[in-house]
Amino acid sequence: TKIGGTIAIGVFDLGANKHGIIEVTGTADIQSATIHFVFQDGFLPKTDDQIPFFMAQGALTVGTLAFTYEGAAPGFQFDVMEEGGLLVFKAMNDAQPEGTEPTPRPTAINPKTDINGDKIIDANDLLEVMRNWYHVVPENN
């Protein structure tokens, strides 16, 4: 069976019958496909959660795949592994609910963060960004 296009996998929980799994009775050849995980009913994967989502009873050949998800905030990371004719999703960090903003990282482009840790966003934070960006070291007089 040759498979391409977009494959959507609904995930409600980790238990049996709580997530979609595609079963192919023969061989499966997945080429140039997008696997789209849809986290539903408030389920959010935690670090090291594993979800088998594709199984081939015969040989499994995997080409170039893209992975997307919905139902979790940006910044969620996961991996997909092939184990003996089975494709398995593995969470690399805890998924956060949608609408949760990732923690801003201080950069010259986004200086609106408390870089020096004094709980005040002010010119001292911007100065710290500039020092780090240009690697400026103040001279001792």
NUVEX-131107 format. One record per residue (C-alpha): residue number from 0; residue in one letter; x, y, z. Coordinates in nm, 3 decimals, decimal comma. Example, Ala and Ser with C-alpha at 12.3 -4.5 7.8 and 13.67 -1.06 7.14 Angstrom:
REM residues 2
{i->0 | aa->A | xx->1,230 | yy->-0,450 | zz->0,780}
{i->1 | aa->S | xx->1,367 | yy->-0,106 | zz->0,714}
END
This chain:
REM residues 141
{i->0 | aa->T | xx->0,000 | yy->0,000 | zz->0,000}
{i->1 | aa->K | xx->0,149 | yy->0,335 | zz->-0,105}
{i->2 | aa->I | xx->0,048 | yy->0,622 | zz->0,121}
{i->3 | aa->G | xx->0,096 | yy->0,998 | zz->0,071}
{i->4 | aa->G | xx->-0,086 | yy->1,323 | zz->0,142}
{i->5 | aa->T | xx->-0,196 | yy->1,412 | zz->0,496}
{i->6 | aa->I | xx->-0,271 | yy->1,152 | zz->0,762}
{i->7 | aa->A | xx->-0,460 | yy->1,284 | zz->1,068}
{i->8 | aa->I | xx->-0,423 | yy->1,095 | zz->1,396}
{i->9 | aa->G | xx->-0,670 | yy->1,182 | zz->1,674}
{i->10 | aa->V | xx->-0,535 | yy->1,140 | zz->2,029}
{i->11 | aa->F | xx->-0,767 | yy->1,140 | zz->2,332}
{i->12 | aa->D | xx->-0,552 | yy->0,954 | zz->2,585}
{i->13 | aa->L | xx->-0,273 | yy->0,696 | zz->2,608}
{i->14 | aa->G | xx->-0,498 | yy->0,395 | zz->2,676}
{i->15 | aa->A | xx->-0,616 | yy->0,135 | zz->2,426}
{i->16 | aa->N | xx->-0,874 | yy->0,269 | zz->2,179}
{i->17 | aa->K | xx->-0,797 | yy->0,626 | zz->2,293}
{i->18 | aa->H | xx->-0,595 | yy->0,728 | zz->1,990}
{i->19 | aa->G | xx->-0,608 | yy->0,662 | zz->1,619}
{i->20 | aa->I | xx->-0,397 | yy->0,384 | zz->1,477}
{i->21 | aa->I | xx->-0,371 | yy->0,295 | zz->1,111}
{i->22 | aa->E | xx->-0,326 | yy->-0,077 | zz->1,047}
{i->23 | aa->V | xx->-0,209 | yy->-0,207 | zz->0,709}
{i->24 | aa->T | xx->-0,244 | yy->-0,582 | zz->0,653}
{i->25 | aa->G | xx->0,034 | yy->-0,597 | zz->0,392}
{i->26 | aa->T | xx->0,337 | yy->-0,382 | zz->0,323}
{i->27 | aa->A | xx->0,322 | yy->-0,004 | zz->0,359}
{i->28 | aa->D | xx->0,521 | yy->0,257 | zz->0,171}
{i->29 | aa->I | xx->0,478 | yy->0,607 | zz->0,315}
{i->30 | aa->Q | xx->0,633 | yy->0,873 | zz->0,089}
{i->31 | aa->S | xx->0,606 | yy->1,253 | zz->0,101}
{i->32 | aa->A | xx->0,331 | yy->1,250 | zz->0,362}
{i->33 | aa->T | xx->0,233 | yy->1,482 | zz->0,646}
{i->34 | aa->I | xx->0,134 | yy->1,320 | zz->0,975}
{i->35 | aa->H | xx->-0,096 | yy->1,556 | zz->1,166}
{i->36 | aa->F | xx->-0,155 | yy->1,477 | zz->1,536}
{i->37 | aa->V | xx->-0,478 | yy->1,618 | zz->1,683}
{i->38 | aa->F | xx->-0,486 | yy->1,629 | zz->2,065}
{i->39 | aa->Q | xx->-0,850 | yy->1,621 | zz->2,172}
{i->40 | aa->D | xx->-1,069 | yy->1,647 | zz->2,483}
{i->41 | aa->G | xx->-0,798 | yy->1,828 | zz->2,681}
{i->42 | aa->F | xx->-0,539 | yy->1,551 | zz->2,644}
{i->43 | aa->L | xx->-0,183 | yy->1,684 | zz->2,638}
{i->44 | aa->P | xx->0,116 | yy->1,450 | zz->2,608}
{i->45 | aa->K | xx->0,377 | yy->1,451 | zz->2,884}
{i->46 | aa->T | xx->0,751 | yy->1,391 | zz->2,847}
{i->47 | aa->D | xx->0,826 | yy->1,033 | zz->2,734}
{i->48 | aa->D | xx->0,460 | yy->0,949 | zz->2,652}
{i->49 | aa->Q | xx->0,456 | yy->0,707 | zz->2,360}
{i->50 | aa->I | xx->0,170 | yy->0,658 | zz->2,115}
{i->51 | aa->P | xx->0,186 | yy->0,392 | zz->1,843}
{i->52 | aa->F | xx->-0,008 | yy->0,529 | zz->1,546}
{i->53 | aa->F | xx->0,080 | yy->0,328 | zz->1,234}
{i->54 | aa->M | xx->0,129 | yy->-0,047 | zz->1,198}
{i->55 | aa->A | xx->0,216 | yy->-0,258 | zz->0,895}
{i->56 | aa->Q | xx->0,197 | yy->-0,636 | zz->0,918}
{i->57 | aa->G | xx->0,442 | yy->-0,655 | zz->0,627}
{i->58 | aa->A | xx->0,742 | yy->-0,438 | zz->0,551}
{i->59 | aa->L | xx->0,723 | yy->-0,066 | zz->0,633}
{i->60 | aa->T | xx->0,911 | yy->0,183 | zz->0,415}
{i->61 | aa->V | xx->0,918 | yy->0,545 | zz->0,527}
{i->62 | aa->G | xx->1,026 | yy->0,833 | zz->0,302}
{i->63 | aa->T | xx->1,020 | yy->1,207 | zz->0,363}
{i->64 | aa->L | xx->0,763 | yy->1,286 | zz->0,631}
{i->65 | aa->A | xx->0,650 | yy->1,615 | zz->0,782}
{i->66 | aa->F | xx->0,485 | yy->1,628 | zz->1,125}
{i->67 | aa->T | xx->0,235 | yy->1,882 | zz->1,255}
{i->68 | aa->Y | xx->0,000 | yy->1,900 | zz->1,554}
{i->69 | aa->E | xx->-0,296 | yy->2,090 | zz->1,692}
{i->70 | aa->G | xx->-0,449 | yy->2,109 | zz->2,037}
{i->71 | aa->A | xx->-0,124 | yy->2,212 | zz->2,212}
{i->72 | aa->A | xx->0,064 | yy->2,541 | zz->2,235}
{i->73 | aa->P | xx->0,365 | yy->2,615 | zz->2,013}
{i->74 | aa->G | xx->0,693 | yy->2,484 | zz->2,151}
{i->75 | aa->F | xx->0,580 | yy->2,123 | zz->2,202}
{i->76 | aa->Q | xx->0,850 | yy->1,884 | zz->2,082}
{i->77 | aa->F | xx->0,817 | yy->1,521 | zz->1,985}
{i->78 | aa->D | xx->0,995 | yy->1,252 | zz->1,790}
{i->79 | aa->V | xx->0,865 | yy->0,970 | zz->1,571}
{i->80 | aa->M | xx->1,044 | yy->0,634 | zz->1,569}
{i->81 | aa->E | xx->1,005 | yy->0,325 | zz->1,354}
{i->82 | aa->E | xx->1,015 | yy->0,001 | zz->1,554}
{i->83 | aa->G | xx->0,954 | yy->-0,326 | zz->1,371}
{i->84 | aa->G | xx->0,676 | yy->-0,218 | zz->1,136}
{i->85 | aa->L | xx->0,531 | yy->0,028 | zz->1,386}
{i->86 | aa->L | xx->0,554 | yy->0,410 | zz->1,386}
{i->87 | aa->V | xx->0,557 | yy->0,549 | zz->1,740}
{i->88 | aa->F | xx->0,511 | yy->0,910 | zz->1,855}
{i->89 | aa->K | xx->0,724 | yy->1,006 | zz->2,161}
{i->90 | aa->A | xx->0,681 | yy->1,334 | zz->2,353}
{i->91 | aa->M | xx->1,013 | yy->1,508 | zz->2,422}
{i->92 | aa->N | xx->0,862 | yy->1,766 | zz->2,660}
{i->93 | aa->D | xx->0,527 | yy->1,837 | zz->2,828}
{i->94 | aa->A | xx->0,269 | yy->1,983 | zz->2,590}
{i->95 | aa->Q | xx->0,104 | yy->2,302 | zz->2,716}
{i->96 | aa->P | xx->-0,257 | yy->2,409 | zz->2,649}
{i->97 | aa->E | xx->-0,321 | yy->2,624 | zz->2,345}
{i->98 | aa->G | xx->-0,310 | yy->2,993 | zz->2,426}
{i->99 | aa->T | xx->-0,009 | yy->2,943 | zz->2,654}
{i->100 | aa->E | xx->0,265 | yy->3,174 | zz->2,536}
{i->101 | aa->P | xx->0,615 | yy->3,028 | zz->2,533}
{i->102 | aa->T | xx->0,857 | yy->3,192 | zz->2,773}
{i->103 | aa->P | xx->1,016 | yy->3,481 | zz->2,582}
{i->104 | aa->R | xx->1,386 | yy->3,458 | zz->2,526}
{i->105 | aa->P | xx->1,583 | yy->3,778 | zz->2,560}
{i->106 | aa->T | xx->1,714 | yy->3,886 | zz->2,223}
{i->107 | aa->A | xx->1,792 | yy->4,213 | zz->2,058}
{i->108 | aa->I | xx->1,476 | yy->4,169 | zz->1,854}
{i->109 | aa->N | xx->1,265 | yy->4,097 | zz->2,165}
{i->110 | aa->P | xx->1,416 | yy->4,311 | zz->2,441}
{i->111 | aa->K | xx->1,087 | yy->4,330 | zz->2,636}
{i->112 | aa->T | xx->1,197 | yy->4,078 | zz->2,895}
{i->113 | aa->D | xx->1,354 | yy->4,107 | zz->3,236}
{i->114 | aa->I | xx->1,704 | yy->4,002 | zz->3,135}
{i->115 | aa->N | xx->1,895 | yy->4,104 | zz->3,444}
{i->116 | aa->G | xx->1,643 | yy->3,947 | zz->3,682}
{i->117 | aa->D | xx->1,559 | yy->4,262 | zz->3,883}
{i->118 | aa->K | xx->1,184 | yy->4,218 | zz->3,810}
{i->119 | aa->I | xx->1,179 | yy->4,551 | zz->3,625}
{i->120 | aa->I | xx->1,185 | yy->4,580 | zz->3,248}
{i->121 | aa->D | xx->1,391 | yy->4,891 | zz->3,183}
{i->122 | aa->A | xx->1,690 | yy->5,033 | zz->2,995}
{i->123 | aa->N | xx->1,927 | yy->4,815 | zz->3,200}
{i->124 | aa->D | xx->1,770 | yy->4,508 | zz->3,038}
{i->125 | aa->L | xx->1,817 | yy->4,656 | zz->2,691}
{i->126 | aa->L | xx->2,177 | yy->4,742 | zz->2,777}
{i->127 | aa->E | xx->2,235 | yy->4,381 | zz->2,883}
{i->128 | aa->V | xx->2,091 | yy->4,258 | zz->2,551}
{i->129 | aa->M | xx->2,318 | yy->4,495 | zz->2,360}
{i->130 | aa->R | xx->2,623 | yy->4,380 | zz->2,557}
{i->131 | aa->N | xx->2,543 | yy->4,017 | zz->2,482}
{i->132 | aa->W | xx->2,456 | yy->4,085 | zz->2,118}
{i->133 | aa->Y | xx->2,768 | yy->4,283 | zz->2,039}
{i->134 | aa->H | xx->2,979 | yy->4,112 | zz->2,307}
{i->135 | aa->V | xx->3,070 | yy->4,452 | zz->2,448}
{i->136 | aa->V | xx->3,265 | yy->4,436 | zz->2,770}
{i->137 | aa->P | xx->3,270 | yy->4,754 | zz->2,978}
{i->138 | aa->E | xx->3,614 | yy->4,899 | zz->3,038}
{i->139 | aa->N | xx->3,740 | yy->4,936 | zz->3,392}
{i->140 | aa->N | xx->3,859 | yy->5,290 | zz->3,453}
END
